[in-house]
């Protein structure tokens, strides 16, 4: 009876150790993938900001020119 209980405990301990080892080895991969995805999101957001700045630059320039023309007409 003691041998059977010892065998059962050994098997249970072995399974839990194997499961925790598998979890430990997969964690760095998941972290790496998450960081890579976060970097891609930041890169996309940065590109969108740059594109928005380029799109608004002509409008700002036109507004500045119009203001300059208006002040020149008053003088």
C-alpha positions as CSV (number, residue, x, y, z in Angstrom):
1,X,0.0,0.0,0.0
2,X,2.8,2.4,0.9
3,X,4.6,1.7,-2.4
4,X,1.4,2.5,-4.3
5,X,0.8,5.7,-2.5
6,X,4.5,6.7,-3.0
7,X,4.2,5.9,-6.7
8,X,1.0,8.0,-7.0
9,X,2.6,11.0,-5.2
10,X,5.7,10.7,-7.4
11,X,3.6,10.6,-10.6
12,X,1.6,13.6,-9.5
13,X,4.7,15.6,-8.5
14,X,6.3,14.7,-11.9
15,X,3.2,16.0,-13.8
16,X,3.0,19.3,-11.9
17,X,6.8,19.8,-12.4
18,X,6.4,19.2,-16.1
19,X,3.5,21.5,-16.4
20,X,5.2,24.3,-14.6
21,X,8.3,23.9,-16.7
22,X,6.2,24.1,-19.9
23,X,4.6,27.3,-18.6
24,X,8.0,28.8,-17.8
25,X,9.4,28.1,-21.2
26,X,6.4,29.6,-23.1
27,X,6.3,32.8,-21.0
28,X,9.3,34.5,-22.7
29,X,7.8,33.8,-26.1
30,X,4.5,35.3,-25.2
31,X,6.3,38.4,-23.7
32,X,8.4,38.8,-26.8
33,X,5.3,38.6,-29.1
34,X,3.5,41.2,-26.9
35,X,6.4,43.6,-27.0
36,X,6.7,43.1,-30.8
37,X,3.0,43.9,-31.3
38,X,3.3,46.9,-29.0
39,X,6.2,48.2,-31.0
40,X,4.3,47.8,-34.2
41,X,1.3,49.7,-32.8
42,X,3.6,52.6,-31.7
43,X,5.2,52.6,-35.2
44,X,1.8,52.8,-36.9
45,X,0.7,55.6,-34.6
46,X,3.8,57.5,-35.3
47,X,3.4,57.1,-39.0
48,X,-0.2,58.3,-38.7
49,X,0.9,61.4,-36.7
50,X,3.5,62.2,-39.4
51,X,1.0,61.8,-42.1
52,X,-1.5,64.1,-40.3
53,X,1.3,66.7,-39.8
54,X,2.1,66.6,-43.5
55,X,-1.5,67.0,-44.4
56,X,-2.1,70.0,-42.1
57,X,1.1,71.8,-43.2
58,X,-0.3,73.2,-46.5
59,X,-3.4,74.4,-44.6
60,X,-1.3,76.1,-42.0
61,X,0.8,77.7,-44.7
62,X,-2.2,78.9,-46.6
63,X,-3.7,80.4,-43.5
64,X,-0.5,82.2,-42.7
65,X,-0.3,83.6,-46.2
66,X,-3.9,84.7,-46.1
67,X,-3.3,86.5,-42.8
68,X,-0.2,88.2,-44.2
69,X,-2.2,89.3,-47.3
70,X,-5.0,90.7,-45.2
71,X,-2.6,92.7,-43.0
72,X,-0.8,94.0,-46.2
73,X,-4.2,95.2,-47.6
74,X,-5.0,97.1,-44.4
75,X,-1.7,98.9,-44.6
